[in-house]
Amino acid sequence: MTQSNILFVGLDVHKESIEIALAEDGIGGEVRRFGSIAGTRDAFKKALRKLVAKGHSLHFCYEAGPTGYELYRYIISKGHVCTVVAPSLIPKKAGDKVKTDQRDAISLARLYRAGELTAVYVPNPEDEAVRDLTRARLDAVEMRTRAKQRLKSFLLRHDIRCPHSENWSEAHLRWLAEVKLPHAASQVTYQEYLNTMTEAAHREQRLMGEIEKYVKDWRLYPAVKALMALRGVRMVAASGIIAELGDLTRFEHPKQLMSFLGLTPSEHSSGERTKRGAITKTGNIYARKILVESAWSYRFNPKVSKEMQKRQEDIPLHIRDIAWKAQLRLTHRYKHLSKTKSSKNIVVVALARELAAFIWSIFRELDIKPEA
C-alpha cells in the first residue's frame, strides 16, 4: 500500500465508551470525528468492520490506562497497526482549557499522524501475568506496612508502650499477643488491627512462593537469574525488575533507562541559569521502588556473602564481574556522597540510578532474543 492510503485512528478509550476520530494521511488530510461506541468488544468489532470497508491501511492509537492492553492485542491480531501511547507525554497547548472525549480522540489522531506521540512498552500476556504477580506482592507489602502503622498508632493513643527497643522482633510480636485493653470494644478493635497485619504478612509470603514457582518457567528467567548476582537483588526483586522493564535492549543507552525510571534529576535552565532539582519520578514507579530498596544494601562494605555466593554458582563469570564492579563502585559512592549530602535517602536514590546502569549492562550480556 502507498503511504497516502494510511488512515490514522485515534481512540479515546473508557470503561463504558470509546470515542473514535480519523485523520487522513498528509499535511492537509482531513481530521474528523467518526463516532462514539460502547466499550465492549462486540461494539468495537462492528466499528472495525466499517473502517476496514473504507479500504485504508489502519493505524490505531490510544492512551495507556486502566483498560489495559487487550484492545491493543485484538487490533494487532487482526493485522492492523496499533500504538499505546504514554498519557503524560502527549503534547498539550497551554491555553487549551476545554477537554472532552471528542477533542481528545481528534487530538490523538492528529498527533499520531504527525509522529508526536510516545509509545509505551506493551508486554506479552505471559510477561504481564508475571508482572501482575510481582505487583500483588508489592501491594501486600504496602498493606502490611500500613497495618503496622495503624496498630502502633492505636497503641500510642491508649498510652501502651512496648518494653522492647526493636520493633517487630520475635519478642515484640510475643508482647503484642499479650496486650490487654481495658474495654471489650477496644480489645476487638486491637485484635482486628493485629489480624490485618498478620494476614498481610502471610499473603506476602504466599505470593513470594508463587513468584519463585512461576518465574522458573518464564522465558525471561535467565535475565532474572543473572540479576541475582547483584547485591541486594534476590529472586523476588529481580523478578519484579524484569517484569516491569521487560526487554532492556530497547534502551540504547543506560541514561534512557534511568530517565524511564524517573531517577534522573529534574532541570529548569534558561540562558546562563541552570537549576536542577529532585528526581523526575516519571515512568515506572514499581521498578523504581524495587531499585531504591535494593540500593540500600550498598551502604555496607563490599563483600560476597555465603548466600550471595550460592546465588552466583551457575552465573557466568563475566556477569559476576559486572556484579562485583557494581559493589565496588556503589559502596564507594555511598561513602563519598554521605560526606556531602545531608540526607541518606538522596544518596540511596543516586545509587539506585547507577544500579539501573549495571542492570542494563548485565541484560545486554545475555543471549535473549527479542520478541518478533
TILUM-45488 format. One record per residue (C-alpha): residue number from 1; residue in three letters; chain; x, y, z. Coordinates in nm, 3 decimals. Example, Ala and Ser with C-alpha at 12.3 -4.5 7.8 and 13.67 -1.06 7.14 Angstrom:
BEGIN
<pt 1 ala A <1.230 -0.450 0.780>>
<pt 2 ser A <1.367 -0.106 0.714>>
END
This chain:
BEGIN
<pt 1 met A <0.000 0.000 0.000>>
<pt 2 thr A <0.110 0.355 -0.058>>
<pt 3 gln A <0.179 0.596 0.226>>
<pt 4 ser A <-0.122 0.811 0.125>>
<pt 5 asn A <-0.356 0.518 0.188>>
<pt 6 ile A <-0.296 0.520 0.565>>
<pt 7 leu A <-0.585 0.620 0.790>>
<pt 8 phe A <-0.484 0.721 1.143>>
<pt 9 val A <-0.745 0.629 1.405>>
<pt 10 gly A <-0.745 0.796 1.746>>
<pt 11 leu A <-0.932 0.612 2.023>>
<pt 12 asp A <-1.032 0.778 2.348>>
<pt 13 val A <-1.098 0.461 2.548>>
<pt 14 his A <-1.311 0.445 2.863>>
<pt 15 lys A <-1.475 0.163 3.052>>
<pt 16 glu A <-1.821 0.228 2.907>>
<pt 17 ser A <-1.743 0.403 2.577>>
<pt 18 ile A <-1.486 0.458 2.303>>
<pt 19 glu A <-1.471 0.782 2.107>>
<pt 20 ile A <-1.322 0.740 1.759>>
<pt 21 ala A <-1.161 1.004 1.537>>
<pt 22 leu A <-0.995 0.972 1.195>>
<pt 23 ala A <-0.706 1.157 1.035>>
<pt 24 glu A <-0.628 1.107 0.668>>
<pt 25 asp A <-0.263 1.091 0.570>>
<pt 26 gly A <-0.082 1.403 0.453>>
<pt 27 ile A <-0.036 1.754 0.589>>
<pt 28 gly A <-0.370 1.870 0.456>>
<pt 29 gly A <-0.554 1.545 0.531>>
<pt 30 glu A <-0.896 1.578 0.688>>
<pt 31 val A <-0.934 1.515 1.061>>
<pt 32 arg A <-1.286 1.430 1.167>>
<pt 33 arg A <-1.496 1.253 1.428>>
<pt 34 phe A <-1.605 0.901 1.336>>
<pt 35 gly A <-1.841 0.845 1.628>>
<pt 36 ser A <-1.884 0.701 1.974>>
<pt 37 ile A <-1.937 0.333 2.050>>
<pt 38 ala A <-1.987 0.121 2.362>>
<pt 39 gly A <-1.675 -0.001 2.536>>
<pt 40 thr A <-1.749 -0.367 2.460>>
<pt 41 arg A <-1.554 -0.591 2.223>>
<pt 42 asp A <-1.862 -0.657 2.006>>
<pt 43 ala A <-1.918 -0.285 1.954>>
<pt 44 phe A <-1.556 -0.238 1.853>>
<pt 45 lys A <-1.574 -0.530 1.609>>
<pt 46 lys A <-1.866 -0.361 1.429>>
<pt 47 ala A <-1.680 -0.029 1.412>>
<pt 48 leu A <-1.368 -0.207 1.285>>
<pt 49 arg A <-1.561 -0.370 1.002>>
<pt 50 lys A <-1.685 -0.028 0.889>>
<pt 51 leu A <-1.331 0.114 0.899>>
<pt 52 val A <-1.189 -0.183 0.707>>
<pt 53 ala A <-1.456 -0.136 0.439>>
<pt 54 lys A <-1.304 0.204 0.357>>
<pt 55 gly A <-1.002 0.023 0.208>>
<pt 56 his A <-0.734 0.207 0.406>>
<pt 57 ser A <-0.435 0.076 0.598>>
<pt 58 leu A <-0.549 0.134 0.955>>
<pt 59 his A <-0.313 0.268 1.223>>
<pt 60 phe A <-0.477 0.286 1.568>>
<pt 61 cys A <-0.360 0.458 1.885>>
<pt 62 tyr A <-0.498 0.506 2.235>>
<pt 63 glu A <-0.370 0.616 2.575>>
<pt 64 ala A <-0.239 0.367 2.828>>
<pt 65 gly A <-0.486 0.340 3.113>>
<pt 66 pro A <-0.695 0.114 3.336>>
<pt 67 thr A <-0.843 -0.078 3.040>>
<pt 68 gly A <-0.504 -0.240 2.981>>
<pt 69 tyr A <-0.370 -0.389 2.659>>
<pt 70 glu A <-0.641 -0.632 2.549>>
<pt 71 leu A <-0.771 -0.386 2.288>>
<pt 72 tyr A <-0.418 -0.348 2.154>>
<pt 73 arg A <-0.376 -0.725 2.128>>
<pt 74 tyr A <-0.708 -0.762 1.949>>
<pt 75 ile A <-0.621 -0.494 1.692>>
<pt 76 ile A <-0.279 -0.649 1.631>>
<pt 77 ser A <-0.435 -0.994 1.590>>
<pt 78 lys A <-0.648 -0.854 1.306>>
<pt 79 gly A <-0.339 -0.743 1.118>>
<pt 80 his A <-0.360 -0.369 1.187>>
<pt 81 val A <-0.105 -0.134 1.341>>
<pt 82 cys A <-0.169 -0.015 1.696>>
<pt 83 thr A <0.028 0.204 1.936>>
<pt 84 val A <-0.041 0.252 2.307>>
<pt 85 val A <0.083 0.599 2.399>>
<pt 86 ala A <0.208 0.750 2.726>>
<pt 87 pro A <-0.059 0.994 2.855>>
<pt 88 ser A <0.192 1.212 3.041>>
<pt 89 leu A <0.394 1.273 2.722>>
<pt 90 ile A <0.109 1.384 2.497>>
<pt 91 pro A <0.175 1.743 2.377>>
<pt 92 lys A <-0.085 1.990 2.504>>
<pt 93 lys A <-0.145 2.355 2.432>>
<pt 94 ala A <-0.100 2.574 2.739>>
<pt 95 gly A <-0.408 2.784 2.664>>
<pt 96 asp A <-0.642 2.496 2.582>>
<pt 97 lys A <-0.878 2.469 2.879>>
<pt 98 val A <-1.154 2.262 2.713>>
<pt 99 lys A <-1.131 1.884 2.744>>
<pt 100 thr A <-1.388 1.644 2.601>>
<pt 101 asp A <-1.375 1.288 2.471>>
<pt 102 gln A <-1.431 1.409 2.115>>
<pt 103 arg A <-1.149 1.662 2.132>>
<pt 104 asp A <-0.916 1.406 2.290>>
<pt 105 ala A <-0.981 1.149 2.017>>
<pt 106 ile A <-0.930 1.409 1.740>>
<pt 107 ser A <-0.611 1.532 1.907>>
<pt 108 leu A <-0.477 1.174 1.931>>
<pt 109 ala A <-0.544 1.109 1.561>>
<pt 110 arg A <-0.379 1.436 1.455>>
<pt 111 leu A <-0.072 1.393 1.678>>
<pt 112 tyr A <-0.036 1.028 1.579>>
<pt 113 arg A <-0.026 1.129 1.214>>
<pt 114 ala A <0.237 1.393 1.295>>
<pt 115 gly A <0.453 1.142 1.484>>
<pt 116 glu A <0.433 1.342 1.808>>
<pt 117 leu A <0.319 1.060 2.037>>
<pt 118 thr A <0.545 0.844 2.257>>
<pt 119 ala A <0.467 0.473 2.265>>
<pt 120 val A <0.479 0.266 2.584>>
<pt 121 tyr A <0.621 -0.085 2.610>>
<pt 122 val A <0.344 -0.344 2.581>>
<pt 123 pro A <0.429 -0.678 2.747>>
<pt 124 asn A <0.305 -1.006 2.608>>
<pt 125 pro A <0.036 -1.190 2.810>>
<pt 126 glu A <0.288 -1.413 2.993>>
<pt 127 asp A <0.509 -1.119 3.090>>
<pt 128 glu A <0.204 -0.925 3.207>>
<pt 129 ala A <0.091 -1.221 3.419>>
<pt 130 val A <0.427 -1.233 3.599>>
<pt 131 arg A <0.417 -0.855 3.639>>
<pt 132 asp A <0.070 -0.877 3.798>>
<pt 133 leu A <0.204 -1.135 4.042>>
<pt 134 thr A <0.502 -0.922 4.145>>
<pt 135 arg A <0.279 -0.616 4.182>>
<pt 136 ala A <0.040 -0.813 4.402>>
<pt 137 arg A <0.334 -0.889 4.630>>
<pt 138 leu A <0.424 -0.518 4.647>>
<pt 139 asp A <0.060 -0.441 4.733>>
<pt 140 ala A <0.078 -0.693 5.017>>
<pt 141 val A <0.396 -0.529 5.146>>
<pt 142 glu A <0.228 -0.188 5.138>>
<pt 143 met A <-0.078 -0.328 5.314>>
<pt 144 arg A <0.139 -0.481 5.587>>
<pt 145 thr A <0.326 -0.152 5.635>>
<pt 146 arg A <0.002 0.042 5.671>>
<pt 147 ala A <-0.139 -0.218 5.910>>
<pt 148 lys A <0.170 -0.188 6.129>>
<pt 149 gln A <0.138 0.189 6.138>>
<pt 150 arg A <-0.231 0.173 6.233>>
<pt 151 leu A <-0.153 -0.078 6.507>>
<pt 152 lys A <0.125 0.137 6.652>>
<pt 153 ser A <-0.096 0.448 6.637>>
<pt 154 phe A <-0.377 0.265 6.816>>
<pt 155 leu A <-0.146 0.156 7.098>>
<pt 156 leu A <0.001 0.506 7.125>>
<pt 157 arg A <-0.347 0.659 7.163>>
<pt 158 his A <-0.405 0.425 7.458>>
<pt 159 asp A <-0.060 0.500 7.604>>
<pt 160 ile A <0.051 0.139 7.572>>
<pt 161 arg A <0.424 0.123 7.508>>
<pt 162 cys A <0.633 -0.176 7.416>>
<pt 163 pro A <0.918 -0.252 7.661>>
<pt 164 his A <1.135 -0.388 7.378>>
<pt 165 ser A <1.351 -0.149 7.178>>
<pt 166 glu A <1.333 -0.340 6.848>>
<pt 167 asn A <1.000 -0.317 6.669>>
<pt 168 trp A <0.859 -0.635 6.508>>
<pt 169 ser A <1.122 -0.861 6.660>>
<pt 170 glu A <1.015 -1.200 6.797>>
<pt 171 ala A <0.997 -1.055 7.149>>
<pt 172 his A <0.789 -0.763 7.022>>
<pt 173 leu A <0.543 -0.994 6.844>>
<pt 174 arg A <0.503 -1.206 7.158>>
<pt 175 trp A <0.434 -0.890 7.357>>
<pt 176 leu A <0.169 -0.782 7.104>>
<pt 177 ala A <-0.014 -1.112 7.155>>
<pt 178 glu A <-0.033 -1.047 7.529>>
<pt 179 val A <-0.165 -0.688 7.518>>
<pt 180 lys A <-0.490 -0.640 7.711>>
<pt 181 leu A <-0.720 -0.341 7.667>>
<pt 182 pro A <-0.949 -0.215 7.946>>
<pt 183 his A <-1.268 -0.229 7.735>>
<pt 184 ala A <-1.405 -0.519 7.529>>
<pt 185 ala A <-1.473 -0.297 7.226>>
<pt 186 ser A <-1.115 -0.170 7.231>>
<pt 187 gln A <-0.986 -0.526 7.257>>
<pt 188 val A <-1.185 -0.628 6.948>>
<pt 189 thr A <-1.052 -0.326 6.758>>
<pt 190 tyr A <-0.696 -0.408 6.858>>
<pt 191 gln A <-0.734 -0.772 6.757>>
<pt 192 glu A <-0.870 -0.672 6.414>>
<pt 193 tyr A <-0.569 -0.445 6.357>>
<pt 194 leu A <-0.338 -0.728 6.464>>
<pt 195 asn A <-0.516 -0.979 6.238>>
<pt 196 thr A <-0.490 -0.743 5.942>>
<pt 197 met A <-0.116 -0.715 5.989>>
<pt 198 thr A <-0.077 -1.093 6.024>>
<pt 199 glu A <-0.291 -1.166 5.718>>
<pt 200 ala A <-0.092 -0.920 5.507>>
<pt 201 ala A <0.235 -1.084 5.617>>
<pt 202 his A <0.100 -1.430 5.528>>
<pt 203 arg A <-0.022 -1.302 5.192>>
<pt 204 glu A <0.321 -1.160 5.117>>
<pt 205 gln A <0.485 -1.494 5.197>>
<pt 206 arg A <0.237 -1.685 4.978>>
<pt 207 leu A <0.295 -1.451 4.685>>
<pt 208 met A <0.674 -1.478 4.723>>
<pt 209 gly A <0.638 -1.855 4.697>>
<pt 210 glu A <0.420 -1.825 4.387>>
<pt 211 ile A <0.667 -1.587 4.224>>
<pt 212 glu A <0.953 -1.831 4.274>>
<pt 213 lys A <0.739 -2.113 4.130>>
<pt 214 tyr A <0.619 -1.938 3.814>>
<pt 215 val A <0.932 -1.738 3.732>>
<pt 216 lys A <1.146 -2.051 3.685>>
<pt 217 asp A <0.939 -2.144 3.378>>
<pt 218 trp A <0.933 -1.787 3.243>>
<pt 219 arg A <1.107 -1.702 2.915>>
<pt 220 leu A <1.294 -1.417 3.092>>
<pt 221 tyr A <1.415 -1.633 3.380>>
<pt 222 pro A <1.778 -1.620 3.250>>
<pt 223 ala A <1.766 -1.242 3.300>>
<pt 224 val A <1.618 -1.284 3.647>>
<pt 225 lys A <1.891 -1.529 3.743>>
<pt 226 ala A <2.164 -1.302 3.605>>
<pt 227 leu A <2.040 -1.002 3.807>>
<pt 228 met A <2.055 -1.214 4.122>>
<pt 229 ala A <2.435 -1.185 4.100>>
<pt 230 leu A <2.393 -0.825 4.219>>
<pt 231 arg A <2.399 -0.740 4.586>>
<pt 232 gly A <2.055 -0.667 4.724>>
<pt 233 val A <1.877 -0.828 4.427>>
<pt 234 arg A <1.730 -1.164 4.520>>
<pt 235 met A <1.469 -1.369 4.335>>
<pt 236 val A <1.167 -1.153 4.415>>
<pt 237 ala A <1.342 -0.822 4.345>>
<pt 238 ala A <1.499 -0.950 4.020>>
<pt 239 ser A <1.162 -1.086 3.905>>
<pt 240 gly A <0.993 -0.755 3.978>>
<pt 241 ile A <1.256 -0.553 3.791>>
<pt 242 ile A <1.245 -0.770 3.478>>
<pt 243 ala A <0.866 -0.800 3.487>>
<pt 244 glu A <0.832 -0.421 3.496>>
<pt 245 leu A <1.105 -0.336 3.244>>
<pt 246 gly A <1.077 -0.626 3.002>>
<pt 247 asp A <1.330 -0.632 2.718>>
<pt 248 leu A <1.603 -0.385 2.816>>
<pt 249 thr A <1.763 -0.398 2.473>>
<pt 250 arg A <1.510 -0.135 2.363>>
<pt 251 phe A <1.715 0.117 2.562>>
<pt 252 glu A <2.018 0.209 2.352>>
<pt 253 his A <2.194 0.376 2.646>>
<pt 254 pro A <2.163 0.334 3.026>>
<pt 255 lys A <2.067 0.702 3.056>>
<pt 256 gln A <1.748 0.622 2.868>>
<pt 257 leu A <1.668 0.355 3.127>>
<pt 258 met A <1.740 0.598 3.412>>
<pt 259 ser A <1.506 0.851 3.254>>
<pt 260 phe A <1.239 0.584 3.203>>
<pt 261 leu A <1.258 0.500 3.572>>
<pt 262 gly A <1.226 0.865 3.675>>
<pt 263 leu A <1.564 0.858 3.852>>
<pt 264 thr A <1.720 1.150 3.665>>
<pt 265 pro A <1.724 1.498 3.828>>
<pt 266 ser A <1.466 1.748 3.712>>
<pt 267 glu A <1.604 2.060 3.547>>
<pt 268 his A <1.486 2.413 3.474>>
<pt 269 ser A <1.751 2.604 3.284>>
<pt 270 ser A <1.731 2.925 3.085>>
<pt 271 gly A <2.022 3.118 2.935>>
<pt 272 glu A <2.316 3.108 3.172>>
<pt 273 arg A <2.096 3.000 3.462>>
<pt 274 thr A <2.096 2.627 3.541>>
<pt 275 lys A <1.882 2.479 3.816>>
<pt 276 arg A <1.849 2.109 3.895>>
<pt 277 gly A <1.602 1.969 4.143>>
<pt 278 ala A <1.470 1.639 4.274>>
<pt 279 ile A <1.432 1.332 4.054>>
<pt 280 thr A <1.150 1.346 3.799>>
<pt 281 lys A <0.965 1.040 3.937>>
<pt 282 thr A <0.817 0.979 3.593>>
<pt 283 gly A <0.791 0.637 3.435>>
<pt 284 asn A <0.764 0.306 3.617>>
<pt 285 ile A <0.705 0.359 3.989>>
<pt 286 tyr A <0.719 -0.013 4.077>>
<pt 287 ala A <1.063 -0.074 3.925>>
<pt 288 arg A <1.191 0.248 4.080>>
<pt 289 lys A <1.071 0.139 4.424>>
<pt 290 ile A <1.243 -0.201 4.394>>
<pt 291 leu A <1.570 -0.042 4.280>>
<pt 292 val A <1.574 0.204 4.569>>
<pt 293 glu A <1.509 -0.077 4.819>>
<pt 294 ser A <1.793 -0.282 4.667>>
<pt 295 ala A <2.029 0.016 4.669>>
<pt 296 trp A <2.018 0.036 5.049>>
<pt 297 ser A <2.237 -0.278 5.070>>
<pt 298 tyr A <2.532 -0.086 4.922>>
<pt 299 arg A <2.583 0.119 5.237>>
<pt 300 phe A <2.791 -0.170 5.371>>
<pt 301 asn A <3.147 -0.262 5.275>>
<pt 302 pro A <3.196 -0.478 4.961>>
<pt 303 lys A <3.153 -0.846 5.037>>
<pt 304 val A <3.032 -1.165 4.868>>
<pt 305 ser A <2.835 -1.338 5.142>>
<pt 306 lys A <2.771 -1.711 5.157>>
<pt 307 glu A <2.413 -1.660 5.044>>
<pt 308 met A <2.521 -1.439 4.751>>
<pt 309 gln A <2.792 -1.685 4.651>>
<pt 310 lys A <2.528 -1.958 4.635>>
<pt 311 arg A <2.313 -1.739 4.408>>
<pt 312 gln A <2.610 -1.685 4.176>>
<pt 313 glu A <2.711 -2.051 4.138>>
<pt 314 asp A <2.559 -2.105 3.792>>
<pt 315 ile A <2.606 -1.749 3.667>>
<pt 316 pro A <2.879 -1.685 3.403>>
<pt 317 leu A <3.200 -1.524 3.520>>
<pt 318 his A <3.160 -1.207 3.312>>
<pt 319 ile A <2.820 -1.144 3.475>>
<pt 320 arg A <2.970 -1.193 3.821>>
<pt 321 asp A <3.246 -0.950 3.729>>
<pt 322 ile A <2.989 -0.683 3.650>>
<pt 323 ala A <2.815 -0.751 3.982>>
<pt 324 trp A <3.145 -0.714 4.169>>
<pt 325 lys A <3.225 -0.390 3.986>>
<pt 326 ala A <2.880 -0.267 4.092>>
<pt 327 gln A <2.963 -0.345 4.457>>
<pt 328 leu A <3.295 -0.164 4.445>>
<pt 329 arg A <3.151 0.136 4.264>>
<pt 330 leu A <2.830 0.179 4.463>>
<pt 331 thr A <2.976 0.121 4.810>>
<pt 332 his A <3.246 0.378 4.733>>
<pt 333 arg A <2.981 0.620 4.603>>
<pt 334 tyr A <2.776 0.577 4.919>>
<pt 335 lys A <3.072 0.669 5.142>>
<pt 336 his A <3.166 0.963 4.921>>
<pt 337 leu A <2.815 1.105 4.885>>
<pt 338 ser A <2.734 1.055 5.254>>
<pt 339 lys A <3.001 1.313 5.334>>
<pt 340 thr A <2.845 1.575 5.105>>
<pt 341 lys A <2.471 1.501 5.129>>
<pt 342 ser A <2.265 1.567 5.439>>
<pt 343 ser A <2.004 1.301 5.361>>
<pt 344 lys A <2.080 0.931 5.321>>
<pt 345 asn A <1.765 0.897 5.110>>
<pt 346 ile A <1.917 1.127 4.847>>
<pt 347 val A <2.234 0.920 4.848>>
<pt 348 val A <2.047 0.591 4.807>>
<pt 349 val A <1.841 0.730 4.518>>
<pt 350 ala A <2.166 0.827 4.346>>
<pt 351 leu A <2.290 0.470 4.398>>
<pt 352 ala A <1.964 0.333 4.254>>
<pt 353 arg A <2.021 0.540 3.943>>
<pt 354 glu A <2.366 0.389 3.894>>
<pt 355 leu A <2.239 0.041 3.982>>
<pt 356 ala A <2.000 0.071 3.688>>
<pt 357 ala A <2.301 0.117 3.459>>
<pt 358 phe A <2.462 -0.203 3.588>>
<pt 359 ile A <2.132 -0.389 3.536>>
<pt 360 trp A <2.124 -0.259 3.178>>
<pt 361 ser A <2.482 -0.377 3.128>>
<pt 362 ile A <2.407 -0.727 3.258>>
<pt 363 phe A <2.099 -0.765 3.040>>
<pt 364 arg A <2.299 -0.666 2.730>>
<pt 365 glu A <2.538 -0.954 2.801>>
<pt 366 leu A <2.259 -1.213 2.783>>
<pt 367 asp A <2.153 -1.400 2.473>>
<pt 368 ile A <1.783 -1.324 2.499>>
<pt 369 lys A <1.615 -1.280 2.165>>
<pt 370 pro A <1.356 -1.001 2.149>>
<pt 371 glu A <1.002 -1.099 2.061>>
<pt 372 ala A <0.904 -1.077 1.697>>
END
